[in-house]
Amino acid sequence: MKTTTGIDKTPLHYLIQISDSRDAVWVHASDGSTVGRFGRMGIDIHSSVTEQLNGAPQCDLCTHGRVTAKEWATFRTEASLRWGVTIDEDAFDHRLFFMEKKPSPSF
């Protein structure tokens, strides 16, 4: 698991939380921050409180709207790169992805 150093030089650790109904996934930092959230209505990827106290912006990647499989892949990749956590592919219920309707062919 990847760690970053907190303001008091204590390493930060990260924990994944999955809702019982698999409609939301959170990533929490050991400084008390919720740094990641994936749910039916978007993605939030934030800097930890410790990082913000050191000048980082709050929001690094946020979307607002129905999520797709592509956004789920983005969230899982970002969680791995930023926090060193692996989120299982089936942690979020794929039936909740927004499926864009393809236009009907006109004849």
N, C-alpha and C positions, 0 to 999 in steps of 0.2 A: 504494500500500500504506500502510495506517495505521501510525503509529508512536506510541509512548508513551515518556516519558522514564524512563530507568533511574535507579537510586540515585546514580550518578555523573554524571547529566545526559546520558548517552549515549542517543540514541534507540534504542528497541527495534524490531526488525523481525521479521516473522513468515514462516515457511516451512511449506508443506504437504508432508506425506509420505504416499504412498499405497502400501499393501502390493501386492506383485506379483499376489496372488490377489484383490485388491480386497475383502478382508474386514475391513479396518481403515484408518482415516484418522487421521493425527495432525497437530496444528498445534504447531510449536515456536517459541519466542521466542529472540531473539538472546542473551539472558542465560543460555541453557542450559536453560531450563524447557520442559517439554512442557505446554502450556496447554490443549490440546484433544485428545480422542480419541473416535472413534466406531467401535464394533465390534459384533459380533453380540450381545454381552451388555450393551450400554448406552452411555451418554454420560458423558464427564467433561469439564467445563469448569472450569478452575482459573485462579486468579490466578497471574501469573508470580512467580518467587522475588523479584524486585525489588519487585513490588507487595506481596507478603507481608511483606517487610522494612519496608515503609512502613505496615504495619498491616492490610492486606487479609486476608480469610479465604482459606484454601486452596481450598476447594470452593465454586464459585458455582452450578453446576447439574450434578448427578450422578444417573444412574439405574442401576439394576441389574436387568437382565432382558432378555429378547428384544426386539429393536428392530423398529419399524414404519416405514413410509414417512413417517408424521407426525413421528416423532422425527428422521428423517434431514433433513426440511425444517427442523425446529427447529435442529438442529446447524449446518446450512449458513447459516441466517439469523443465528444467534449469531456464527458465525465472521466473517461480513461486518460485522456491527455492532461487534463487540468488537475485531477485529484487522484489519479492512479487507481480508480475503482472500476470494477467490471460489473456492468448491469446486464443481467440475463435478458436475452431477446424476448422471452415470454413474461417478463416482469410487468408489462403493460398489456392489457387486453386488446388485441389487434382488431377486434370487432368494433372498437370505439374510434378507429381511424376514419377521418372524413374521406369519402370516396367521391371524387369529382365526377360529375356526369359527363359522359362523352356526348357530343352532339349527334343526334340521329341523322343518318344519311338522308339526303333529300333526293328524290327521284324526279 
